[in-house]
Amino acid sequence: MVTPETVATFLPGAAGLGGFWSPVIERLPPTWRTQAVDLPGLGPVPPHPAVTGYDSLVDHVARAVSAPTVLVGQSMGGFVALQLALRYPQLVTHLVLVVATGGVDMAACGASDWRAEYYASYPQAQDWARDAVPDLTDQLRTLTIPVLLLWATHDILSPLSVARTIATEIAHARLVTFETDDHWVARRYPDETAKAIRALLVGTR
């Protein structure tokens, strides 16, 4: 069952603002300890001197996790969450990836490149935000925690083939889809997203 000790950490995408997750967090049990983390250097979020790329961003987020947590990541935040779960397994009890835009070979999965449009929208973002991130496919099978994949069925930035590739490699991954092309699927369906996250924990405790 879900207990009052449940801790959940939410990471936004490359827009950087943890407030993205507010509609979902509002629908989770009030006893949960939740935090939504801003990602320095992304979107309008000011840079941090210790964060010079996605690699150090993972370490920065890990320092914000004070207890083992359910880790939820949207888009590029999904890549950060996945990398954190691999690098700091003691910090992550459950992993939720929402239309992740990194972690596997995105081009091979037919994903559109978001970086040019992103920089037009967020010219103040740090230059490293456009950096390519490593393909973690070979490491995915080492994950033994429960994993939930929440995906739009027609997202050009993270096609459903991305989720299916991840699910093939992770033994305990469960895929939930939403019939939409909206990359911000969690905000479009906050009730269903919160319900799926709760169900992940109920099913594994």
N, C-alpha and C positions, 0 to 999 in steps of 0.2 A: 504494500500500500504506500501511497505518498505520505511522507511524514513531515512534521513541522521543520525538520532539519534540512529540508531540500534547499540546496543552493543552486542558483542558475545565473550564468553569465552570458550576456548577449553582445555580439559584435556586429556592427553595421558593415555595409559594403564600402566601396571606395569613396562614397560621399562622406564617410568619416564620422557622422553624428549618431551616437547611440540612441538618441531620441526616436530614430526610425522604429524602434521596437516598442514604443510606449503602448500602442493599441493592443499588442499581444500580452505584454506584461500586466496590463490592467485586467486581463481576463484569466490570469493564473491565480491560484489560491493565495489569499492575503498572508498566509503563514510562511510562504516561500521567501527566502532571502534572495532578492534579485538585484543585479546591477547591469546597467547598459554602459559599455565602455566606449568612449570616443577614441578614434584612432588618429594620433597626432601625425600631421603632415599630409593627411588626406582630406579632400574637399576643403571646407573652410576652417578646419581644425588647425590651430597653430602647431608648428613643428615642435619636436622635443629634441634636445641636443643628443640624447642617447639613441634616437631612432633615425637611422640613416638608410634604411631599406626594409624590405619585408622580413628579412631574417632577424634583424634587431627589433622589429615591431612585434614579432612573436614573443621574444623575451620580455618586452615591455608589458604586453598583455599578461604574460605569466606572472609578473610581479604584482599585478592587480588582483590576482586570484588568491584569496586568503584561506580557502578551504576547498576540499574536493568539490567539484562543481559539474552541473549539467552545462555543457558548453554549446552555444547556439551561434552559428555564423551565417550571415547573408552575403551572397555574391563573393567579392574578394575577401570579405570577413570569413567566408566559409573556408577559403584556402588557409587563412591565418589560424582558424580553429582546428583544421585538420593537421596542420604542421605542429600546432601546440600539443594536440593529443598524442602525436607521435614522439615529440621531443620531451614532453613532461607527462607521461602516462599517469603518474601519481596524482595529478591535479584534476583529471577528467573522469567522471563516473559514467557519463552518457554524452554522446555527440550528436548534434542536430545540424545538418548541412542544408541550407536553403538556396537553391539555384546557384551553387558554387561556380565561380568562374576561374578556378585554378585547382591544381592537384592531380589532374590527368592531362593527356594530350588534347587540349581544347580544339586545336585545328583539325585533328583527326576525327573529332566528334562533330565537326561541322559548325563550330561556334563562330559567330561574328566577332571581330575585334572591336572592343568598346573604347579603346584608348584615345583615338583622335577626337571623338565626340566628347569624351570625358574632359579632356584638356580645354576644349572650347567652353565647357560649362564651369570648370574649376581651374582657371589659369593660375590661381595662387597655390595649388597643390604642389608638393615637392616633386622634383624631377624623377625621383626613384619610383614614383607611383606608376610610371609607364613601363617599368622594368618587367621583363619576362620572369616568371616564377618557375621553379623546377617541377618536373613531372614526378609525382610521388607514387605512381602506380605500383612500383615494385615493393613499396613499404606498406601498402594498404592491408595486406594479409596479416600483418603483425598486430593489428588492432583487435582486441578481444572484448572491448566494451560494446554495449548496445548502441547502434547507430540508426538514426532516423534521417531519411532523405525526403525533403519536401520540394516538389518541383512543379513548375508550370509545364503544360503539355506542348506549348508552342513558343517557347522563349528562344529568340535567336541568339541571345548572349550566352545562354547555357542550355543547349538543347537537351531533350530527354535522354539522348544517347550518353550524355555525361553522367547522369544519375545511374543509368544501367551499367555503364562501365565500372563505376564505383561499387555498385551492388554486386557485381560479379566477383569483385576482389575481396569484399568484406563479408565474412561469414554471417555476421549478426545484423546486417543492414536490412531495414524495412523501407520500402518506397511508398510514399503517398503523393498522388498527383492531383493537380487542379486544372480544370479545362479552361485555360486562358493563355494569352501570350504576354501577360504582365510580368515583367521581371521583378516587380515589387509585390510578388504574390502574397507574402506574409501580411502586408498591410491591406491588401485587397480582401483577404480572408482571415482576419484576426481571430475570429471565433474558432474556425476550423483548425488554424495553426496552434492555438493554445490547447485545444482539445487533443490534438495529435501529440503534443509534447507531454501532456499529462498522461496520456495513454501509454507512451513509451515507458514512463516510470512505473505506472501501475503494472505493466506487463513484465517488469524485470525485478520486482521486489517481492 
